[in-house]
Amino acid sequence: MKYLTDVTTLRFFPEKCTGCGRCIEVCPHGVFKLSDKKASITDKDLCMECG
């Protein structure tokens, strides 16, 4: 069972990403990945929006 399947209100602006990796460090569900010094969301259904 997925948490809030196909629903998310997370606002992620890739153009504002500095590639610091902080999102990866703090996300307990591992929804972010860093590629070419830019973060992206790997699976929005895993996001619990803990902010």
C-alpha positions as CSV (number, residue, x, y, z in Angstrom):
1,M,0.0,0.0,0.0
2,K,1.3,3.4,-0.9
3,Y,0.9,6.6,1.1
4,L,-1.5,8.9,-0.7
5,T,-1.2,7.1,-4.0
6,D,-0.9,9.6,-6.9
7,V,-1.4,12.6,-4.7
8,T,1.2,15.1,-3.7
9,T,1.4,18.8,-2.9
10,L,5.1,18.9,-2.6
11,R,6.4,21.9,-4.6
12,F,9.9,21.2,-5.9
13,F,11.6,23.7,-8.2
14,P,14.5,22.0,-9.9
15,E,15.7,25.3,-11.4
16,K,16.3,26.6,-7.9
17,C,18.3,23.5,-6.9
18,T,21.9,24.3,-5.9
19,G,23.0,20.7,-5.7
20,C,23.8,20.9,-2.0
21,G,22.2,17.5,-1.3
22,R,20.4,18.7,1.9
23,C,17.1,17.3,0.7
24,I,18.7,13.8,0.4
25,E,20.1,14.1,3.9
26,V,16.9,15.1,5.6
27,C,14.3,13.0,3.6
28,P,13.4,10.0,5.7
29,H,11.8,8.2,2.8
30,G,14.5,8.7,0.2
31,V,12.4,10.4,-2.4
32,F,15.2,12.5,-3.8
33,K,18.2,11.7,-5.9
34,L,21.1,13.8,-7.0
35,S,22.3,13.6,-10.6
36,D,24.6,16.0,-12.3
37,K,24.5,18.2,-9.2
38,K,20.7,18.6,-9.4
39,A,18.1,17.0,-7.2
40,S,15.0,15.2,-8.5
41,I,12.1,13.3,-7.0
42,T,12.4,9.6,-7.6
43,D,8.9,8.6,-6.5
44,K,6.4,11.2,-5.4
45,D,4.1,8.5,-3.9
46,L,6.7,7.8,-1.2
47,C,6.7,11.5,-0.1
48,M,4.9,12.1,3.2
49,E,5.4,15.9,3.0
50,C,7.1,16.1,6.3
51,G,8.4,19.5,5.2
